[in-house]
Amino acid sequence: MKNIIIFSGTTEGRTLSLLLADNKISHYVSVATEYGRKLCESSPYVSIKKGRMDEEEMYRFFEEKNIDLVIDATHPYAKEVTKNINEAAKKAGIKYMRYVRNIDESDDLQKNSKIRYFKTAEDCAKALNEIRGNILLTTGSKELSCFCQKEELRNRIIARVLPGLESIELCEKNGLLGKQIIAMQGPFSYDMNRIMMKQYNISCLVTKQSGRLGGFEDKYLAAVDEDAYIYIIGCPEVDEGNSLTEICDEIGINTKEDIERKQALDIRLIGCGMGNEEMLTVCARKNISEADIILGAKRWVDYFEARMEKRPYYTPGDIIPYLESISTFSVGEKDVKALDKKLKVAVLFSGDTGFYSGAAKLYKELKKAVNEKRINANISIVPGISSVSYLASKLNESWDEARIMSIHGRNDIDNWKSEIFDAVSTNKRTYILVSKTCDVKSIADLLKEKKLTACIIYAGYQLSYVEEEIIKINPGSDINDLKEGLYTCLILNPSPSKPALNIYLKDEDFKRGRVPMTKEEVRSLSIAKLNLNSSSVVYDVGSGTGSIAVQIAGMSKNIKVYAIENNPEAVSLIKDNCKLFEAVNVSIYEGEAPYIFEELPMPTHAFIGGSKGKLMDILTRLYEKNPHMRIVINAISTETLKKCMEIEKIFKVEDFSLIQLGVTRTECIGEHHLLRAENPVWICSFSFNRE
């Protein structure tokens, strides 16, 4: 049995150590720091050598421990360390193998979507015009002209150059001001790079692929931890080395047996509360402390230490490629997952994971990645304390029967104002997450405008932080002195009206013109047949005057209605009626069905009042958009009725119903009441059912 030492520092080094331990092969692992030691799993087959060693110290260690095989699995950018390991092995006369990870553009882009490579400085300068924010330029003074030709780009550059007169003169010659010049002699540590990036609010680092001696690794890691873009000029250096198969053959491990083995990930989506670390639940703190890897927004990631590493990733687009990459290494030409020991991954979210949180979207994407076997993971959710429950406790108010909503990040101001009015009008308590101070002012102005002046607004400022304050606001009062920051609001209405579960609008309430309109009795029964809910997305095809769209929209401000009409006169009437009834959740599309469906979101329901002879084409396209949606059709002509009777033969449907509705009204003439029948209407209703 060989005496083996692995010089670690990468995920691959850890993976290789686990592979040896799993095969009960004793070995040493050399790590430079305590951070590196945490990266290694405890095992009776693993002995840790912590601390940096120079070439001579490595040689003495090899002699003392009778090392037969040296495996260099250090970072590809650690050129000087690799040189020392190789020379020490030669001096000791023992076998040296370099386990390399090829760092190429596609590999790094998979790990971090903010990294890009460029062949020339000119190519890089051109790409910088596409991003915003300040740029830390660390490529020296000789290529400055490439980046300073356009004023807009030049004004955002912070150039780090040597403190020589020639370098400074070149900066000034290219139009850089004194405040844009950092004239310092390196080397620059990881910490110094981070400090500079913070001080100058850097959003992008520009560097050359200069290796460890050129400070590349410290710049690269600092930029990653500052969540900055990294633009690299020059092709990545690729070491020559050995594949995992070659290393395993040398050790005597049969990699074919490991070909299907998968690295298991234990992923916890953790709600961290509002911002104050003291508001973390015991469960959340325990899960974070045990995590090998911590991911999340930078302000959260900076709070905690991970056993292995932490990254400021919080979107599925960054997190899932990263998780795929850390659990994958190469055996020959095949992708193989690592070992069965679970890596604990904590993904941190503000507030509560179930309350307007990015956790829901990430959970869905992670489950998809698991189902597609891109990762092998168990996924669980750890709830946190939401700002709503916190504010409720501070005010001694409940939130079990309250309306809870969010306008955070929303730009559809008219829509959310309508939704807030609807919520406050019909609820004693309405909790609202807002984005900015101006949102609080807008809410107060809205309540004054709608004569809801008996309401009281409690605005919770920077909840859980030291500067926390709860401000009582009366609608219409002067609130121009509100501080900028994070707010959660509670609106108390002492006399709410009863919410309308359904509404009945009379025909004479609408603007009519010469456009046909679905009569009020037919309209109400047709809407009832749709079986709507508060989150429905409804197409009103052949909308006419918009009476169906408006009446549906009045049932709930959360329902989204798309009124589709090809007649310009009718489109004008729909706009008038939407304005008349304040139906802000109706979107009007002028065009012909089914062609206009392409630009609309997926519907859950559709009412078809007019089809212009294209009923089957319309139904086919609706089926393609959502094969489980609910449909109601009004038929007046026998030709349309005939087509309705064929629907069950052509489509897979359930709950099919075809009824005739005849409405007869009384009309008073003198002292007599005469009966006057309306034309009968056939109402066809069903749900698509793709098995």
C-alpha positions as CSV (number, residue, x, y, z in Angstrom):
1,M,0.0,0.0,0.0
2,K,1.4,3.4,-1.0
3,N,1.8,6.3,1.5
4,I,-0.1,9.1,-0.2
5,I,-0.3,12.8,0.3
6,I,-2.9,15.0,-1.4
7,F,-2.2,18.7,-1.6
8,S,-5.8,20.0,-1.5
9,G,-7.4,23.4,-2.0
10,T,-10.2,22.7,-4.4
11,T,-13.4,20.7,-4.5
12,E,-11.6,18.1,-6.6
13,G,-9.0,17.7,-3.8
14,R,-11.7,17.1,-1.3
15,T,-13.5,14.7,-3.6
16,L,-10.3,12.7,-4.2
17,S,-9.7,12.4,-0.4
18,L,-13.3,11.1,0.1
19,L,-12.8,8.6,-2.7
20,L,-9.7,7.2,-1.0
21,A,-11.3,7.2,2.4
22,D,-14.4,5.4,1.0
23,N,-12.0,2.8,-0.3
24,K,-10.3,2.5,3.1
25,I,-7.0,3.9,1.9
26,S,-5.1,5.9,4.5
27,H,-3.6,9.2,3.3
28,Y,-2.5,12.7,4.3
29,V,-4.2,15.8,3.2
30,S,-2.2,19.1,3.2
31,V,-4.2,22.3,3.5
32,A,-2.9,25.8,4.0
33,T,-5.5,27.2,6.3
34,E,-8.1,26.4,8.9
35,Y,-10.6,27.2,6.2
36,G,-9.1,24.4,4.1
37,R,-9.1,22.0,7.1
38,K,-12.9,22.5,7.4
39,L,-13.2,21.5,3.8
40,C,-12.0,17.9,4.7
41,E,-14.3,15.4,6.1
42,S,-13.2,13.7,9.4
43,S,-12.3,10.1,8.7
44,P,-10.0,7.5,10.4
45,Y,-8.3,7.2,7.0
46,V,-7.5,10.9,6.7
47,S,-4.6,12.7,8.5
48,I,-4.6,16.5,8.1
49,K,-1.4,18.5,7.7
50,K,-2.4,22.1,8.2
51,G,-0.2,25.1,7.3
52,R,1.7,26.4,4.4
53,M,5.0,24.6,3.5
54,D,7.8,25.8,1.3
55,E,9.8,23.4,-0.9
56,E,12.2,22.4,1.8
57,E,9.5,21.8,4.3
58,M,7.6,19.6,1.8
59,Y,10.7,17.6,1.2
60,R,11.3,17.0,4.9
61,F,7.6,15.9,5.4
62,F,7.9,13.5,2.5
63,E,11.0,11.9,4.1
64,E,9.6,11.8,7.6
65,K,6.3,10.1,6.5
66,N,7.9,7.8,3.8
67,I,5.6,9.3,1.2
68,D,5.4,7.2,-2.1
69,L,2.9,9.3,-4.1
70,V,2.3,13.0,-4.2
71,I,-1.0,14.2,-5.7
72,D,-1.2,17.9,-6.4
73,A,-4.9,18.9,-6.4
74,T,-4.3,22.6,-5.7
75,H,-6.1,25.4,-7.4
76,P,-5.1,25.8,-11.1
77,Y,-4.1,29.4,-10.4
78,A,-1.7,28.4,-7.6
79,K,1.3,28.1,-9.9
80,E,4.0,28.8,-7.3
81,V,2.6,26.1,-5.0
82,T,2.5,23.6,-7.8
83,K,6.1,24.3,-8.7
84,N,7.2,23.8,-5.1
85,I,5.3,20.5,-4.7
86,N,6.8,19.2,-8.0
87,E,10.4,20.2,-7.1
88,A,10.1,18.7,-3.6
89,A,8.8,15.4,-5.1
90,K,11.7,15.3,-7.6
91,K,14.2,15.9,-4.8
92,A,12.7,13.1,-2.7
93,G,12.6,10.8,-5.7
94,I,8.9,10.0,-5.4
95,K,6.1,10.0,-8.0
96,Y,4.3,13.2,-8.6
97,M,0.8,13.4,-10.2
98,R,-1.1,16.6,-11.0
99,Y,-4.9,16.3,-10.8
100,V,-6.1,19.2,-12.8
101,R,-9.4,20.9,-13.4
102,N,-9.5,22.6,-16.8
103,I,-10.6,26.1,-16.2
104,D,-12.0,27.2,-19.5
105,E,-14.6,29.7,-20.4
106,S,-17.6,27.3,-20.5
107,D,-16.6,25.7,-17.1
108,D,-16.2,29.0,-15.3
109,L,-19.4,30.5,-16.9
110,Q,-21.2,27.4,-15.6
111,K,-20.0,28.2,-12.1
112,N,-20.4,32.0,-12.2
113,S,-22.6,33.7,-14.8
114,K,-20.6,36.9,-14.2
115,I,-17.3,35.7,-15.6
116,R,-16.3,36.4,-19.2
117,Y,-13.1,35.9,-21.2
118,F,-11.8,38.1,-24.0
119,K,-9.0,37.6,-26.5
120,T,-8.1,41.3,-26.6
121,A,-8.4,44.5,-24.5
122,E,-10.4,46.0,-27.4
123,D,-13.0,43.2,-27.2
124,C,-13.2,43.7,-23.4
125,A,-13.7,47.5,-23.7
126,K,-16.5,47.0,-26.1
127,A,-18.3,44.6,-23.8
128,L,-17.9,46.9,-20.8
129,N,-20.3,49.4,-22.5
130,E,-23.1,46.9,-21.9
131,I,-22.9,46.9,-18.1
132,R,-23.4,49.6,-15.5
133,G,-21.4,50.7,-12.5
134,N,-17.7,51.4,-11.7
135,I,-15.0,49.3,-13.2
136,L,-11.7,48.4,-11.5
137,L,-9.1,48.2,-14.2
138,T,-6.0,46.2,-13.2
139,T,-4.4,45.5,-16.6
140,G,-1.8,48.3,-16.3
141,S,-1.4,51.6,-18.0
142,K,-0.2,50.6,-21.4
143,E,-3.6,49.5,-22.7
144,L,-5.6,52.3,-21.1
145,S,-6.4,53.9,-24.4
146,C,-8.7,51.0,-25.4
147,F,-10.9,51.7,-22.4
148,C,-10.9,55.5,-22.4
149,Q,-12.1,56.3,-26.0
150,K,-15.7,56.7,-25.0
151,E,-16.5,59.3,-22.3
152,E,-19.3,57.3,-20.7
153,L,-17.0,54.3,-20.1
154,R,-14.0,56.5,-19.2
155,N,-15.9,58.2,-16.4
156,R,-16.6,54.8,-14.7
157,I,-13.0,53.5,-14.7
158,I,-10.9,53.2,-11.6
159,A,-7.4,52.4,-12.9
160,R,-4.9,50.6,-10.6
161,V,-1.4,51.2,-11.9
162,L,2.2,51.3,-10.7
163,P,3.2,54.4,-8.7
164,G,5.6,55.6,-11.3
165,L,5.5,58.9,-13.1
166,E,5.1,57.2,-16.5
167,S,2.0,55.3,-15.4
168,I,0.3,58.4,-13.9
169,E,1.1,60.5,-17.0
170,L,-0.5,57.8,-19.2
171,C,-3.6,57.9,-17.0
172,E,-3.9,61.7,-17.3
173,K,-3.2,61.6,-21.0
174,N,-6.2,59.3,-21.4
175,G,-8.5,61.6,-19.5
176,L,-8.6,60.0,-16.1
177,L,-9.0,62.3,-13.1
178,G,-7.0,62.0,-9.9
179,K,-9.9,60.3,-8.1
180,Q,-9.9,57.6,-10.7
181,I,-6.3,56.6,-10.2
182,I,-4.9,54.1,-7.7
183,A,-1.1,54.3,-7.9
184,M,0.2,51.5,-5.7
185,Q,2.8,48.8,-5.9
186,G,1.5,45.3,-5.3
187,P,1.1,42.5,-4.3
188,F,-2.5,43.1,-3.3
189,S,-4.0,40.6,-0.9
190,Y,-7.5,39.2,-1.1
191,D,-8.6,41.5,1.8
192,M,-7.1,44.5,0.2
193,N,-8.8,43.8,-3.1
194,R,-12.2,43.5,-1.3
195,I,-11.6,46.8,0.6
196,M,-10.8,48.6,-2.7
197,M,-13.9,47.2,-4.4
198,K,-16.1,48.2,-1.5
199,Q,-14.6,51.7,-1.3
200,Y,-15.0,52.4,-5.0
201,N,-18.3,50.6,-5.3
202,I,-16.9,48.3,-8.0
203,S,-19.4,46.3,-10.1
204,C,-16.8,44.8,-12.5
205,L,-13.1,43.7,-12.2
206,V,-11.0,43.8,-15.4
207,T,-7.8,41.7,-15.2
208,K,-5.4,39.7,-17.2
209,Q,-4.9,35.9,-16.7
210,S,-1.6,36.5,-14.9
211,G,-1.4,33.5,-12.5
212,R,-0.7,33.5,-8.8
213,L,2.5,35.6,-9.0
214,G,0.5,38.3,-10.8
215,G,-2.1,38.3,-8.0
216,F,-4.9,36.8,-10.2
217,E,-6.2,34.4,-7.5
218,D,-6.7,37.1,-4.9
219,K,-8.4,39.4,-7.3
220,Y,-10.6,36.7,-8.7
221,L,-11.8,35.4,-5.3
222,A,-12.3,39.0,-4.0
223,A,-14.5,39.8,-7.0
224,V,-16.5,36.6,-6.6
225,D,-17.2,37.4,-2.9
226,E,-18.1,41.0,-3.8
227,D,-20.6,39.7,-6.4
228,A,-18.8,41.7,-9.1
229,Y,-18.5,40.8,-12.8
230,I,-15.0,39.4,-13.7
231,Y,-13.8,40.3,-17.2
232,I,-10.6,38.4,-18.0
233,I,-8.3,39.3,-20.9
234,G,-6.3,36.4,-22.3
235,C,-7.1,32.7,-22.5
236,P,-7.1,30.7,-19.3
237,E,-3.9,28.8,-18.5
238,V,-4.4,25.0,-18.6
239,D,-2.1,22.7,-16.7
240,E,-0.9,19.5,-18.1
241,G,-1.7,16.7,-15.6
242,N,-3.4,13.5,-14.9
243,S,-7.0,12.5,-15.1
244,L,-8.8,10.9,-12.1
245,T,-8.8,7.6,-13.9
246,E,-4.9,7.7,-14.1
247,I,-4.6,8.6,-10.5
248,C,-7.0,5.9,-9.4
249,D,-5.2,3.3,-11.5
250,E,-1.9,4.3,-9.8
251,I,-3.5,3.9,-6.3
252,G,-5.4,0.7,-7.2
253,I,-9.0,1.9,-7.2
254,N,-11.3,0.5,-9.8
255,T,-13.1,3.6,-11.1
256,K,-15.6,1.5,-13.1
257,E,-17.3,0.6,-9.8
258,D,-17.7,4.3,-9.0
259,I,-19.0,5.3,-12.4
260,E,-22.7,5.7,-11.4
261,R,-22.1,7.0,-7.8
262,K,-23.6,10.3,-7.0
263,Q,-22.7,13.1,-4.6
264,A,-25.7,13.6,-2.4
265,L,-26.7,17.2,-1.5
266,D,-28.8,18.1,1.5
267,I,-30.2,21.5,0.5
268,R,-32.0,23.6,3.1
269,L,-33.9,26.8,2.0
270,I,-33.7,28.9,5.2
271,G,-35.7,31.9,6.1
272,C,-33.5,34.3,8.1
273,G,-36.0,36.9,9.3
274,M,-35.9,40.6,8.7
275,G,-32.2,41.4,9.0
276,N,-31.2,41.3,12.6
277,E,-29.3,38.2,13.3
278,E,-30.9,37.8,16.7
279,M,-34.2,37.1,14.9
280,L,-32.9,33.9,13.5
281,T,-34.8,30.8,14.8
282,V,-32.8,28.2,16.7
283,C,-33.5,25.8,13.9
284,A,-32.3,28.2,11.2
285,R,-29.1,29.0,13.2
286,K,-28.4,25.3,13.7
287,N,-28.8,24.5,10.0
288,I,-26.6,27.4,9.0
289,S,-23.8,26.4,11.4
290,E,-23.7,22.9,10.1
291,A,-23.6,23.9,6.4
292,D,-20.7,23.0,4.3
293,I,-21.8,25.6,1.7
294,I,-23.7,28.8,2.3
295,L,-25.5,30.6,-0.6
296,G,-27.7,33.7,-0.6
297,A,-27.8,37.4,-0.9
298,K,-24.4,39.0,0.0
299,R,-25.7,40.8,3.1
300,W,-26.7,37.4,4.5
301,V,-23.8,35.4,3.3
302,D,-21.4,37.9,5.0
303,Y,-22.9,37.1,8.4
304,F,-21.9,33.5,8.6
305,E,-18.9,31.1,8.1
306,A,-19.3,28.0,6.1
307,R,-17.3,24.8,6.5
308,M,-16.2,24.8,2.9
309,E,-17.2,28.0,1.1
310,K,-19.9,30.6,0.6
311,R,-21.0,32.4,-2.5
312,P,-23.3,35.4,-3.0
313,Y,-25.7,33.4,-5.2
314,Y,-29.5,33.7,-4.7
315,T,-31.1,33.1,-8.1
316,P,-31.7,29.7,-9.7
317,G,-29.6,30.8,-12.7
318,D,-26.5,31.0,-10.5
319,I,-27.3,28.4,-7.8
320,I,-28.2,25.4,-9.9
321,P,-25.2,25.5,-12.3
322,Y,-23.0,26.0,-9.2
323,L,-24.5,22.9,-7.4
324,E,-24.0,20.9,-10.6
325,S,-20.4,21.9,-10.8
326,I,-19.4,21.2,-7.2
327,S,-20.6,17.6,-7.3
328,T,-19.2,16.7,-10.7
329,F,-15.7,15.7,-11.8
330,S,-14.3,13.8,-14.8
331,V,-13.3,10.2,-15.2
332,G,-12.0,9.8,-18.7
333,E,-14.6,11.3,-20.9
334,K,-17.6,10.6,-18.6
335,D,-19.2,12.9,-16.0
336,V,-19.3,11.2,-12.6
337,K,-20.8,12.4,-9.4
338,A,-18.7,12.4,-6.2
339,L,-19.3,10.2,-3.2
340,D,-22.4,9.3,-1.1
341,K,-21.6,11.6,1.8
342,K,-24.0,14.4,1.9
343,L,-22.8,18.0,1.3
344,K,-25.0,20.3,3.4
345,V,-26.0,23.4,1.5
346,A,-27.8,26.3,3.1
347,V,-29.5,28.8,0.9
348,L,-30.5,32.0,2.8
349,F,-33.5,34.1,2.2
350,S,-34.9,37.2,3.9
351,G,-38.0,37.0,6.0
352,D,-40.0,33.8,5.8
353,T,-39.6,31.3,3.0
354,G,-43.3,31.0,2.4
355,F,-44.1,34.7,2.3
356,Y,-43.3,36.5,-1.0
357,S,-39.9,34.8,-1.0
358,G,-37.6,33.7,-3.8
359,A,-37.5,30.3,-2.0
360,A,-40.7,29.1,-3.9
361,K,-39.1,29.7,-7.3
362,L,-35.8,28.1,-6.3
363,Y,-37.6,25.1,-4.8
364,K,-39.4,24.5,-8.1
365,E,-36.2,24.7,-10.1
366,L,-34.3,22.5,-7.8
367,K,-37.0,19.8,-7.9
368,K,-36.8,20.0,-11.7
369,A,-33.0,19.6,-11.6
370,V,-33.4,16.5,-9.3
371,N,-36.1,15.0,-11.6
372,E,-33.8,15.5,-14.6
373,K,-30.9,13.9,-12.6
374,R,-28.7,16.9,-12.9
375,I,-28.2,16.9,-9.1
376,N,-28.8,14.3,-6.4
377,A,-30.4,16.2,-3.6
378,N,-32.9,16.2,-0.7
379,I,-34.6,19.6,-0.4
380,S,-36.2,20.9,2.7
381,I,-37.5,24.3,3.9
382,V,-36.8,26.0,7.2
383,P,-39.3,28.9,7.8
384,G,-38.3,32.2,9.3
385,I,-40.0,35.1,11.0
386,S,-41.7,37.4,8.5
387,S,-42.0,41.2,8.9
388,V,-45.8,40.8,9.0
389,S,-45.8,38.5,12.1
390,Y,-43.1,40.7,13.7
391,L,-45.1,44.0,13.1
392,A,-48.3,42.3,14.3
393,S,-46.6,41.3,17.6
394,K,-45.3,44.8,18.1
395,L,-48.8,46.3,17.7
396,N,-50.6,43.5,19.6
397,E,-52.6,42.8,16.5
398,S,-53.5,39.5,15.0
399,W,-53.0,38.5,11.4
400,D,-55.1,35.4,11.2
401,E,-58.0,37.0,9.4
402,A,-56.0,39.8,7.7
403,R,-55.5,40.5,4.1
404,I,-51.7,40.2,3.3
405,M,-50.2,41.6,0.1
406,S,-47.0,42.9,-1.4
407,I,-46.2,45.7,-3.8
408,H,-42.5,45.3,-3.3
409,G,-40.8,45.6,-6.7
410,R,-44.0,46.3,-8.6
411,N,-44.2,49.0,-11.2
412,D,-47.9,48.6,-12.1
413,I,-48.9,51.4,-9.8
414,D,-52.6,51.7,-11.0
415,N,-53.1,48.0,-10.5
416,W,-51.7,47.8,-7.0
417,K,-53.5,50.9,-6.0
418,S,-56.8,49.3,-7.1
419,E,-55.9,46.1,-5.2
420,I,-55.0,48.0,-2.0
421,F,-58.3,49.9,-2.2
422,D,-60.2,46.7,-2.6
423,A,-58.3,45.0,0.3
424,V,-58.6,47.9,2.7
425,S,-62.2,48.6,1.9
426,T,-63.2,45.0,2.8
427,N,-60.8,44.1,5.6
428,K,-60.2,45.3,9.2
429,R,-56.5,44.6,8.8
430,T,-54.4,44.8,5.7
431,Y,-50.6,44.1,5.8
432,I,-48.5,45.4,2.9
433,L,-44.9,44.9,2.0
434,V,-43.6,48.0,0.2
435,S,-40.5,48.9,-1.7
436,K,-39.8,52.6,-1.0
437,T,-40.8,55.5,1.2
438,C,-42.8,57.0,-1.6
439,D,-45.0,53.8,-1.6
440,V,-46.1,54.6,2.0
441,K,-47.0,58.2,0.9
442,S,-48.9,56.9,-2.1
443,I,-50.9,54.5,0.1
444,A,-51.8,57.4,2.5
445,D,-52.8,59.6,-0.4
446,L,-54.9,56.8,-1.9
447,L,-56.9,56.3,1.3
448,K,-57.5,60.1,1.5
449,E,-58.7,60.2,-2.2
450,K,-61.0,57.3,-1.6
451,K,-62.4,58.9,1.6
452,L,-61.1,56.1,3.8
453,T,-59.9,58.7,6.3
454,A,-61.0,56.7,9.3
455,C,-58.3,54.2,8.6
456,I,-55.0,54.2,10.5
457,I,-51.6,53.3,8.9
458,Y,-48.9,51.8,11.0
459,A,-45.6,51.9,9.1
460,G,-42.9,49.7,10.5
461,Y,-39.5,51.1,9.6
462,Q,-36.3,48.9,9.6
463,L,-38.0,46.3,11.6
464,S,-35.7,44.3,13.9
465,Y,-32.8,46.7,13.3
466,V,-31.4,49.1,15.9
467,E,-33.1,52.0,14.2
468,E,-36.5,50.3,14.3
469,E,-39.5,52.7,14.5
470,I,-43.3,52.2,14.1
471,I,-44.9,55.3,12.8
472,K,-48.7,56.0,13.1
473,I,-50.0,57.8,10.0
474,N,-53.5,59.3,9.4
475,P,-54.5,59.3,5.7
476,G,-53.9,62.8,4.3
477,S,-51.5,64.0,7.0
478,D,-48.2,65.5,6.1
479,I,-45.6,62.6,6.0
480,N,-42.8,64.2,4.0
481,D,-40.4,63.6,6.8
482,L,-40.4,59.8,6.5
483,K,-37.0,58.3,6.5
484,E,-35.7,56.3,3.6
485,G,-35.5,52.5,4.3
486,L,-37.5,49.3,4.5
487,Y,-41.1,49.5,5.5
488,T,-43.9,47.0,6.3
489,C,-47.4,48.6,6.8
490,L,-50.5,47.6,8.7
491,I,-53.7,49.4,7.7
492,L,-56.6,49.3,10.2
493,N,-60.1,49.9,8.9
494,P,-62.7,50.2,11.8
495,S,-65.7,49.9,9.4
496,P,-64.9,47.6,6.4
497,S,-67.6,46.8,3.9
498,K,-68.6,43.3,3.1
499,P,-66.5,41.9,0.2
500,A,-68.5,41.0,-3.0
501,L,-68.3,37.4,-3.7
502,N,-70.1,38.0,-7.0
503,I,-71.5,41.1,-8.7
504,Y,-74.5,41.6,-11.0
505,L,-74.3,44.5,-13.4
506,K,-77.4,45.7,-15.3
507,D,-77.2,46.2,-19.1
508,E,-78.1,49.9,-18.8
509,D,-75.0,50.5,-16.6
510,F,-72.8,50.0,-19.7
511,K,-72.0,52.2,-22.6
512,R,-73.5,50.4,-25.6
513,G,-73.2,52.0,-29.0
514,R,-74.0,49.7,-32.0
515,V,-72.0,46.8,-30.7
516,P,-73.8,43.6,-29.6
517,M,-73.7,42.8,-25.9
518,T,-74.2,39.6,-23.8
519,K,-77.4,40.3,-21.9
520,E,-77.2,40.5,-18.1
521,E,-79.0,37.1,-17.3
522,V,-76.9,35.2,-19.9
523,R,-73.8,37.1,-18.7
524,S,-74.3,36.1,-15.1
525,L,-75.0,32.4,-15.8
526,S,-72.1,32.2,-18.3
527,I,-69.7,33.6,-15.7
528,A,-71.0,31.2,-13.0
529,K,-70.3,28.3,-15.4
530,L,-66.6,29.4,-15.7
531,N,-66.0,28.4,-12.0
532,L,-63.5,31.2,-11.5
533,N,-61.2,31.7,-8.5
534,S,-59.2,34.7,-7.3
535,S,-56.1,33.8,-9.3
536,S,-57.8,33.1,-12.6
537,V,-56.4,34.3,-16.0
538,V,-59.3,34.8,-18.3
539,Y,-59.5,35.3,-22.1
540,D,-62.7,37.1,-23.1
541,V,-62.7,36.3,-26.8
542,G,-64.9,38.5,-29.0
543,S,-65.4,40.9,-26.0
544,G,-67.8,43.3,-27.7
545,T,-68.7,46.0,-25.2
546,G,-66.5,44.3,-22.6
547,S,-69.5,43.5,-20.3
548,I,-68.2,40.0,-19.6
549,A,-64.6,41.2,-19.0
550,V,-65.8,44.1,-16.7
551,Q,-68.1,41.9,-14.6
552,I,-65.4,39.2,-14.1
553,A,-62.8,41.9,-13.2
554,G,-65.2,43.3,-10.5
555,M,-65.3,39.9,-8.7
556,S,-61.6,40.2,-7.6
557,K,-58.8,42.6,-8.4
558,N,-56.5,39.5,-8.4
559,I,-58.2,38.1,-11.5
560,K,-56.5,39.0,-14.8
561,V,-58.8,39.5,-17.8
562,Y,-57.7,39.8,-21.4
563,A,-60.4,41.3,-23.6
564,I,-59.8,40.3,-27.2
565,E,-61.7,42.2,-29.9
566,N,-61.1,42.9,-33.6
567,N,-63.7,45.7,-34.1
568,P,-62.2,49.1,-33.5
569,E,-65.5,50.6,-32.4
570,A,-65.9,47.8,-29.9
571,V,-62.4,48.2,-28.6
572,S,-63.2,51.9,-27.9
573,L,-66.3,50.9,-26.0
574,I,-64.3,48.3,-23.9
575,K,-61.9,51.0,-22.9
576,D,-64.8,53.3,-21.9
577,N,-66.5,50.7,-19.9
578,C,-63.3,49.6,-18.1
579,K,-62.7,53.2,-17.2
580,L,-66.3,53.6,-16.1
581,F,-66.1,50.6,-13.7
582,E,-62.4,51.1,-12.8
583,A,-61.6,47.7,-14.1
584,V,-57.8,48.1,-14.0
585,N,-57.3,44.3,-14.1
586,V,-58.6,44.2,-17.7
587,S,-56.0,44.3,-20.5
588,I,-57.4,45.1,-24.0
589,Y,-56.0,43.5,-27.1
590,E,-57.1,44.6,-30.5
591,G,-56.7,41.7,-33.0
592,E,-58.2,38.5,-34.3
593,A,-58.4,35.3,-32.4
594,P,-56.7,32.8,-32.3
595,Y,-53.6,34.6,-33.8
596,I,-53.4,37.2,-31.1
597,F,-53.1,34.4,-28.4
598,E,-49.4,34.2,-29.2
599,E,-48.5,37.3,-27.2
600,L,-50.7,36.6,-24.2
601,P,-49.9,34.6,-21.0
602,M,-51.3,31.1,-20.4
603,P,-55.0,31.3,-19.6
604,T,-56.8,29.3,-17.0
605,H,-60.3,30.1,-18.3
606,A,-61.8,31.4,-21.5
607,F,-65.2,32.9,-22.5
608,I,-66.0,32.8,-26.2
609,G,-68.8,35.2,-27.1
610,G,-67.8,35.6,-30.8
611,S,-65.6,33.5,-33.0
612,K,-66.2,34.8,-36.6
613,G,-66.4,31.2,-37.8
614,K,-63.1,30.2,-36.3
615,L,-64.4,28.4,-33.2
616,M,-62.5,25.1,-33.8
617,D,-59.2,27.0,-34.5
618,I,-59.7,29.0,-31.4
619,L,-60.3,25.9,-29.2
620,T,-57.3,24.1,-30.8
621,R,-55.0,27.0,-29.9
622,L,-56.5,27.3,-26.4
623,Y,-55.9,23.6,-25.9
624,E,-52.3,24.0,-26.9
625,K,-51.8,26.9,-24.5
626,N,-53.4,25.0,-21.5
627,P,-54.8,21.5,-22.0
628,H,-56.6,21.7,-18.6
629,M,-58.4,25.1,-18.8
630,R,-62.1,25.8,-18.4
631,I,-64.2,27.1,-21.4
632,V,-67.6,28.7,-21.8
633,I,-69.1,29.4,-25.2
634,N,-72.2,31.4,-26.1
635,A,-73.9,30.1,-29.3
636,I,-76.7,32.0,-31.0
637,S,-76.6,30.5,-34.5
638,T,-77.4,26.9,-35.3
639,E,-74.0,26.7,-37.1
640,T,-72.1,27.5,-33.9
641,L,-74.4,25.1,-31.9
642,K,-73.5,22.3,-34.3
643,K,-69.8,22.9,-33.7
644,C,-70.4,22.9,-30.0
645,M,-72.0,19.5,-30.3
646,E,-68.8,18.1,-32.0
647,I,-66.5,19.3,-29.2
648,E,-66.6,16.0,-27.2
649,K,-65.6,14.0,-30.3
650,I,-62.6,16.2,-31.2
651,F,-61.2,17.1,-27.8
652,K,-60.7,15.3,-24.5
653,V,-63.1,17.1,-22.2
654,E,-64.9,16.6,-18.9
655,D,-67.9,18.2,-17.2
656,F,-69.4,18.9,-20.6
657,S,-72.7,20.8,-20.5
658,L,-74.9,22.3,-23.2
659,I,-78.0,24.2,-22.1
660,Q,-80.5,26.5,-23.7
661,L,-81.3,29.7,-21.9
662,G,-84.5,31.6,-22.8
663,V,-85.1,34.9,-21.1
664,T,-88.6,36.5,-21.2
665,R,-89.1,40.0,-19.9
666,T,-92.2,41.7,-18.9
667,E,-93.0,45.0,-20.6
668,C,-95.6,47.4,-19.2
669,I,-97.9,48.9,-21.9
670,G,-100.6,51.0,-20.3
671,E,-102.2,49.0,-17.6
672,H,-101.1,45.6,-19.0
673,H,-97.8,43.6,-18.6
674,L,-96.8,41.9,-21.8
675,L,-94.3,39.1,-22.1
676,R,-91.4,39.7,-24.6
677,A,-89.0,36.9,-25.2
678,E,-85.3,37.4,-26.0
679,N,-83.6,35.3,-28.6
680,P,-82.6,32.0,-27.0
681,V,-78.9,31.4,-26.3
682,W,-77.1,28.1,-26.0
683,I,-74.4,28.0,-23.2
684,C,-71.8,25.4,-23.7
685,S,-69.3,24.7,-20.9
686,F,-66.6,22.1,-20.3
687,S,-63.0,21.6,-19.1
688,F,-60.1,20.3,-21.3
689,N,-58.7,17.1,-19.8
690,R,-55.4,15.9,-21.3
691,E,-54.7,12.6,-19.6
